[in-house]
Amino acid sequence: MRIGDILVASGIITQSGIERALDRQKEEGGRLGDNLIALGLITEQQLESILHELPQPPRTLAETGISESELMALLIKLIYTRNLDTPSRIADEMMLSPRLVNALLAEAEKRQLVEVLGASDTGSMLSELRYSLSQAGRRRAAEALEMNQYVGPAPVSLPAYHSRILRQRITNERIGREVVEEAFADLSIPPDFVQRLGPGINSGRAILLYGPPGNGKTSIAERIGRIFNDIIYIPYCVEVEGQLIKVFDPNLHEIVPKMQSERSGAIRREEIDRRWVPCQRPIVITGGELTLEMLDLQFNPQARFYEAPLHVKALGGTFIIDDFGRQLVQPEQLLNRWIVPMQSRVDFLKLHTGKSFSLPFDELLIFSTNMDPQDLMDPAFLRRIPYKLETTAPSTELYYEIFRGVAESEKLELTDDVFRYVLDRLGTDGERTLACYQPRFIVDQVIAACKYENVPPEFSIERVGIALDNLYTKRSRSTHPSPHKVAGRSA
């Protein structure tokens, strides 16, 4: 990963700014960072701050924080399973410098675990030695694979991971009023709700979003997660008491994208420890499938290494428990799992060997539910959630604003007749069973009907009526339930 990519991803520099600095570097020489400063695109303090946060690469095997025997076992397994033969190829797999890999290979050759095959034929002036496992090396690789079948980047130590979590706390990033308002500008949300939400985001403490379904709780929670802009560093793997735990998950962690320019690699590339992946702050969402077991280390008895639980993968970011109260596990049991981490900001995990260890619990925890919080949580737990925000059914005015915005986005004209018809159909004993999701539902149904009829998209009372017939089941309409119960039957 190049520093230029991180500067762009952090929003400090644009890609065009990097291109300008590269043009100046071509004429004036010097480091890219110096040219960025000379052009006034970045201050020296900003550059040094970014560089200070980078995980520094180990200069010696001891500085990796991992024992030489464990690194040796990983090297032998990689050569054995992936048919690697040169230090550069091995270094790319282990995410260590070629110098450290050469030191490991020298020791492996001394132990007669590898044999030198000769120089590689790369077609360039810089050739390197090729290696293969000896018979003793193949035996050693088989033994190492019996211990665990992890092959990949070298792990980082638990103290290094602990320190990195604290160093990149989510509360380090200040989210100002203007940023919050901009993030929710295209959602029809009451201003007082946004005003209450801002402090909750900055606190880094738990947030409870509750209210009838279909009024934007999940959308709000996801927007909160995307509001953060800092780059954090996620380890591929962590070593704890001789056990390996995979943390980086390409399905959950968004890697900082590389710039399109092929000239963007001129600034201190060697100063990043490649065992850490530069990522956006993660957003992890789980719903009804969440169980207590998913919050523990997942040990694979065949591969004999661990997968980190979801909330560990969310460290430094946002962990959203959607549809809280609808999990297979009882709410009380799930909440008890969070009491200590929420109170002390420390989480404890246990290895299958019986040993336990702690990690900082640094993430924005969001509970989202359409059930009554009083039925899910006792007062003691509710006290531990300092921010409780209700998403209520929209007023008629807000409902019209949402409906008109959705219609305009699809180039449909919302007439007064159509809007009054919708209100009359949704009326129940003088109460409006309105929900924020309904306009999008109706518009999508109207567009589908017009496509079926092979006519341009247009509202009509008949088409809107059919859409409303599909909104709820007949029983839920005929029994005139409360708005909360009606919304609960939507699908």
C-alpha positions in Angstrom: 0.0 0.0 0.0 1.4 3.4 -1.0 1.1 6.5 1.3 -0.5 8.4 -1.6 -3.4 6.0 -1.5 -3.9 6.6 2.2 -3.7 10.4 1.8 -6.4 10.2 -0.9 -8.6 7.8 1.1 -8.3 10.0 4.2 -9.7 13.0 2.2 -6.6 15.0 2.8 -5.4 15.0 -0.9 -7.3 14.5 -4.1 -5.9 12.2 -6.8 -5.4 15.2 -9.1 -3.3 16.7 -6.3 -1.1 13.7 -6.3 -0.7 14.0 -10.0 0.3 17.6 -9.7 2.9 16.7 -7.1 4.2 13.9 -9.3 4.6 16.3 -12.2 6.6 18.7 -9.9 8.7 15.8 -8.6 9.6 14.9 -12.1 11.0 18.4 -12.6 12.3 19.3 -9.2 13.1 15.9 -7.7 12.7 15.1 -4.0 10.2 13.1 -2.2 6.5 13.2 -3.2 5.6 14.4 0.3 8.0 17.4 0.0 6.4 18.3 -3.3 2.9 18.1 -1.8 4.0 20.5 0.9 5.7 22.8 -1.6 2.5 23.0 -3.7 0.5 23.9 -0.5 -1.7 20.8 -0.9 -0.8 19.5 2.5 1.0 20.8 5.6 4.1 19.2 7.1 2.1 18.5 10.2 -0.6 16.7 8.3 1.9 14.5 6.5 3.8 13.7 9.7 0.5 12.9 11.5 -0.4 10.4 8.8 3.1 8.9 8.8 3.1 8.7 12.6 0.0 6.5 12.5 1.4 4.0 10.0 2.4 0.6 11.5 6.2 0.6 11.2 7.7 -2.4 9.6 9.9 -4.6 11.8 13.6 -4.3 11.2 14.5 -7.5 12.8 12.8 -10.9 13.4 12.6 -10.0 17.1 10.7 -6.8 16.3 7.9 -8.8 14.6 6.8 -9.8 18.1 6.5 -13.4 17.0 8.9 -16.1 17.9 11.4 -17.2 15.3 10.2 -20.8 15.6 6.6 -19.7 14.7 7.9 -17.6 11.7 10.0 -20.5 10.6 7.0 -22.9 10.7 5.0 -20.5 8.7 7.7 -20.1 6.1 8.1 -23.8 5.7 4.3 -24.3 5.4 4.2 -21.6 2.7 7.0 -23.1 0.6 5.4 -26.6 1.0 1.7 -25.7 0.2 2.2 -22.9 -2.4 5.3 -24.1 -4.1 7.2 -20.8 -3.4 10.9 -20.8 -4.3 12.3 -17.2 -4.1 12.6 -14.8 -1.2 10.6 -12.1 -2.9 7.6 -14.5 -3.5 7.8 -15.7 0.1 8.0 -12.1 1.4 4.9 -11.2 -0.6 3.0 -14.0 1.1 4.3 -13.4 4.6 4.0 -9.6 4.3 7.5 -9.3 5.6 10.5 -7.6 4.1 12.8 -9.7 1.8 15.6 -9.0 4.3 13.7 -10.7 7.1 12.7 -13.6 4.9 16.3 -14.0 3.8 17.3 -14.2 7.4 14.7 -16.9 8.0 15.9 -18.8 4.9 19.5 -18.6 6.0 18.5 -20.2 9.3 16.4 -22.8 7.5 19.4 -23.6 5.3 21.6 -24.0 8.4 19.0 -26.4 9.9 19.0 -28.3 6.6 15.3 -27.6 6.1 15.8 -26.0 2.6 18.2 -26.4 -0.2 19.5 -23.8 -2.7 18.6 -24.7 -6.3 20.6 -21.9 -7.9 19.8 -18.4 -9.2 16.4 -17.5 -10.6 16.0 -16.7 -14.2 14.1 -13.5 -14.1 15.4 -11.9 -17.3 16.7 -8.9 -15.3 20.0 -7.9 -13.8 18.6 -8.5 -10.3 18.4 -12.3 -9.8 17.8 -14.1 -6.5 18.4 -17.6 -5.2 15.8 -20.2 -5.5 15.0 -22.6 -2.7 13.2 -25.9 -2.2 12.4 -27.9 0.9 14.8 -30.8 1.8 13.4 -34.1 2.9 13.7 -32.9 6.5 12.0 -29.7 5.6 9.0 -31.5 4.1 8.7 -33.6 7.3 8.9 -30.3 9.3 6.2 -28.8 7.1 3.9 -31.8 7.6 4.4 -31.5 11.4 3.7 -27.8 11.3 0.5 -28.3 9.3 -0.7 -30.8 12.0 -0.2 -28.0 14.5 -2.3 -25.7 12.4 -3.1 -25.2 8.8 -2.8 -21.5 8.7 -0.8 -20.2 5.7 -0.8 -16.5 4.9 0.6 -13.2 6.2 2.7 -13.4 9.4 0.7 -12.7 12.5 1.1 -9.7 14.8 1.4 -10.0 18.5 -1.5 -9.5 21.0 0.3 -6.5 22.6 0.7 -4.9 19.2 -2.9 -5.4 18.4 -4.0 -4.1 21.8 -1.9 -1.0 21.3 -3.2 -0.4 17.7 -6.8 -0.6 18.8 -6.2 2.1 21.4 -4.2 4.2 19.0 -7.0 4.3 16.4 -10.0 4.7 18.8 -13.3 5.7 17.1 -13.6 8.7 19.5 -10.3 10.1 18.0 -12.4 11.2 15.1 -14.5 14.3 15.7 -17.8 14.3 13.8 -19.0 17.9 13.6 -22.6 19.2 13.2 -22.1 20.0 9.6 -20.8 16.5 8.8 -23.8 14.9 10.5 -26.3 17.2 8.8 -24.7 16.5 5.4 -24.8 12.8 6.0 -28.5 12.8 6.6 -29.5 15.6 4.3 -31.2 13.3 1.8 -33.2 11.5 4.4 -36.4 13.1 5.7 -35.6 13.1 9.4 -36.8 15.6 12.0 -34.1 18.2 12.9 -34.3 17.4 16.6 -33.6 13.8 15.9 -30.3 14.7 14.1 -29.5 17.1 16.9 -29.7 14.3 19.4 -27.9 11.8 17.2 -24.7 13.9 16.8 -23.5 13.7 20.4 -24.2 10.0 20.4 -22.0 9.4 17.4 -19.1 11.4 18.9 -19.4 9.6 22.3 -18.5 6.2 21.0 -21.0 4.7 23.4 -24.0 2.5 22.7 -27.0 3.9 20.8 -30.6 2.4 20.9 -32.8 3.1 17.9 -36.3 2.0 18.5 -39.8 2.5 17.0 -42.2 1.0 14.6 -40.7 -0.8 11.6 -40.3 0.8 8.2 -39.2 4.2 9.5 -35.5 4.1 8.7 -33.8 2.7 11.7 -31.5 0.4 9.7 -30.8 3.2 7.1 -29.9 5.6 10.0 -27.6 3.0 11.6 -25.8 2.4 8.3 -25.4 6.1 7.7 -23.8 6.5 11.1 -21.2 3.8 10.2 -20.4 5.5 6.9 -20.0 8.9 8.5 -16.5 8.1 9.7 -13.6 9.0 7.5 -10.4 7.9 9.3 -8.2 5.1 7.9 -7.5 2.3 10.5 -5.2 -0.7 10.3 -6.6 -4.3 10.6 -4.2 -7.2 11.1 -4.5 -10.2 8.9 -3.8 -12.5 11.9 -3.0 -12.2 15.6 -1.0 -14.6 17.7 -2.1 -15.3 21.3 -0.5 -17.9 23.5 0.8 -19.8 20.5 -2.7 -19.8 18.9 -3.6 -17.9 15.7 -6.7 -15.8 15.2 -7.7 -14.5 11.7 -9.1 -11.0 12.0 -9.0 -9.4 8.5 -12.2 -10.3 6.6 -12.4 -9.2 3.0 -16.2 -9.6 3.2 -16.4 -7.0 6.0 -13.3 -4.8 5.8 -13.1 -2.3 3.0 -9.5 -1.9 1.9 -8.3 1.5 1.0 -8.5 1.6 -2.8 -5.4 2.1 -4.9 -5.3 5.2 -7.1 -5.6 4.7 -10.8 -2.4 6.5 -11.6 0.6 4.2 -12.3 2.9 7.0 -11.1 1.5 7.1 -7.5 4.1 5.1 -5.7 7.0 7.4 -4.8 6.5 8.3 -1.2 8.0 6.2 1.6 6.3 2.9 0.5 8.8 1.0 2.6 7.6 2.5 5.9 4.4 0.4 6.2 4.2 -2.9 8.0 2.3 -5.0 5.4 0.9 -7.3 8.1 -1.7 -4.6 8.7 -4.3 -3.7 6.1 -5.3 -0.1 5.7 -9.2 0.0 5.8 -12.1 2.3 6.2 -13.6 2.0 9.7 -15.7 -1.3 9.4 -19.5 -1.5 9.5 -20.7 -4.9 10.7 -24.4 -5.7 10.7 -26.0 -8.7 12.2 -29.7 -9.5 12.7 -31.9 -12.4 13.7 -29.1 -14.9 13.0 -27.0 -13.7 15.8 -26.2 -16.2 18.6 -24.1 -16.2 21.7 -21.6 -18.5 20.0 -21.0 -15.9 17.3 -19.6 -13.6 19.9 -16.9 -16.1 20.9 -13.7 -17.1 19.1 -14.6 -19.6 16.4 -12.1 -22.5 16.5 -11.8 -24.7 13.4 -10.9 -28.2 14.7 -9.7 -29.3 11.3 -7.6 -26.2 10.4 -6.7 -25.7 14.1 -6.8 -21.9 14.1 -9.5 -19.3 15.1 -11.7 -16.9 13.3 -12.3 -13.7 15.2 -16.0 -13.1 16.2 -18.0 -10.4 14.5 -17.6 -7.7 17.2 -13.8 -8.1 17.2 -13.9 -7.6 13.4 -15.9 -4.5 14.1 -13.3 -3.0 16.4 -12.6 0.6 15.5 -15.9 0.9 13.6 -19.6 0.3 14.0 -21.4 -2.9 15.1 -25.1 -2.9 14.4 -27.5 -5.4 16.0 -30.5 -5.1 13.7 -33.9 -6.5 14.6 -32.8 -6.8 18.2 -35.2 -9.1 20.2 -35.8 -11.4 17.2 -32.6 -13.4 17.7 -32.7 -17.1 18.4 -31.1 -16.4 21.8 -33.1 -14.7 24.5 -32.5 -10.9 24.7 -31.5 -11.1 28.3 -28.7 -13.6 27.5 -27.5 -11.5 24.7 -27.5 -8.3 26.8 -25.6 -10.0 29.6 -22.8 -10.7 27.1 -22.5 -7.0 26.6 -22.7 -5.6 30.1 -19.0 -5.9 31.0 -17.7 -4.6 27.6 -20.1 -1.6 27.6 -19.3 -0.7 31.2 -15.5 -1.3 31.3 -14.7 -0.9 27.6 -12.8 -4.2 27.8 -13.9 -7.5 26.3 -12.6 -11.0 27.4 -12.2 -13.9 25.1 -11.3 -17.5 25.8 -9.2 -19.9 23.9 -10.1 -23.6 23.7 -7.0 -24.3 25.8 -8.8 -22.6 28.7 -6.7 -19.4 28.7 -8.4 -16.1 28.3 -7.2 -12.7 27.2 -8.7 -9.2 26.9 -9.1 -6.6 24.1 -10.2 -3.0 24.2 -13.9 -2.8 23.4 -13.7 0.2 21.0 -16.6 0.4 18.7 -19.9 2.2 18.3 -22.5 -0.4 19.3 -26.0 0.2 17.9 -29.1 -1.7 18.9 -32.0 -1.4 16.5 -35.4 -2.8 17.3 -39.1 -2.4 16.5 -40.1 -3.9 19.8 -40.8 -2.0 23.1 -37.4 -1.6 24.8 -39.1 -2.0 28.2 -40.0 -5.6 27.1 -36.4 -6.3 26.0 -34.2 -4.7 28.6 -34.3 -4.2 32.3 -33.7 -0.7 33.8 -30.1 -1.6 34.7 -29.2 -2.4 31.1 -31.1 0.6 29.7 -29.0 2.8 32.0 -25.9 1.5 30.2 -27.2 2.8 26.9 -26.8 6.6 27.1 -28.4 7.4 23.8 -32.0 6.2 23.1 -33.6 7.6 20.0 -37.1 6.8 18.8 -38.0 6.8 15.1 -41.7 7.6 15.1 -44.2 7.4 12.4 -44.0 10.4 10.1 -46.4 13.3 10.2 -48.7 13.9 7.2 -46.4 16.7 6.1 -43.2 14.7 6.4 -45.0 11.7 4.7 -45.8 14.0 1.8 -42.3 15.3 1.6 -40.9 11.7 1.4 -43.6 10.6 -1.1 -42.9 13.6 -3.4 -39.1 13.0 -3.2 -39.4 9.3 -4.1 -41.8 10.1 -6.9 -39.6 12.8 -8.4 -36.6 10.5 -8.3 -38.5 8.2 -10.6 -39.9 11.1 -12.8 -43.5 10.6 -11.5 -45.8 13.4 -10.6 -47.5 13.0 -7.2 -51.0 14.7 -7.6 -53.1 15.8 -4.7 -55.8 13.3 -5.7 -53.4 10.4 -5.4 -51.9 11.6 -2.1 -55.4 12.0 -0.6 -56.4 8.6 -1.8 -53.4 7.0 -0.1 -54.2 8.8 3.2 -57.8 7.7 3.0 -56.9 4.1 2.3 -54.4 4.0 5.2 -56.7 5.7 7.6 -57.9 3.5 10.5 -60.5 4.9 12.9 -59.1 8.4 12.4 -55.5 7.4 12.9 -52.9 7.3 10.1 -50.8 4.1 9.8 -48.0 5.9 8.0 -44.5 4.6 7.7 -41.5 6.1 5.9 -41.0 3.0 3.7 -44.5 3.1 2.2 -43.9 5.7 -0.6 -41.0 3.7 -2.0 -43.1 0.5 -1.9 -46.0 2.2 -3.7 -43.8 3.9 -6.3 -42.0 0.6 -7.1 -45.3 -1.2 -7.5 -46.7 1.5 -9.8 -43.6 1.3 -12.0 -43.9 -2.5 -12.2 -47.5 -2.2 -13.1 -46.8 0.3 -15.9 -44.1 -2.0 -17.2 -46.5 -4.9 -17.3 -49.1 -2.7 -19.1 -46.4 -1.4 -21.5 -47.2 2.2 -20.8 -45.0 5.1 -19.5 -44.7 5.2 -15.7 -47.6 7.2 -14.3 -49.7 7.3 -11.1 -53.3 6.2 -11.3 -55.9 5.6 -8.6 -56.3 2.0 -9.8 -52.5 1.3 -9.8 -52.0 2.9 -6.4 -55.0 0.9 -5.1 -53.4 -2.4 -6.2 -50.1 -1.3 -4.6 -51.9 -0.6 -1.3 -53.6 -4.1 -1.6 -50.1 -5.5 -1.6 -48.9 -3.4 1.3 -50.6 -5.5 4.0 -52.5 -8.7 4.2 -56.3 -8.6 4.3 -56.5 -9.7 7.9 -54.1 -7.0 9.1 -56.3 -4.3 7.3 -59.7 -5.7 8.4 -58.8 -6.1 12.0 -57.8 -2.4 12.3 -54.7 -3.1 14.4 -52.6 -0.3 15.9 -50.0 1.4 13.6 -47.2 -0.5 15.4 -48.8 -3.8 14.8 -49.7 -3.1 11.1 -46.1 -2.0 10.4 -44.9 -5.2 12.1 -46.7 -7.2 9.4 -45.1 -5.5 6.5 -42.8 -7.5 4.3 
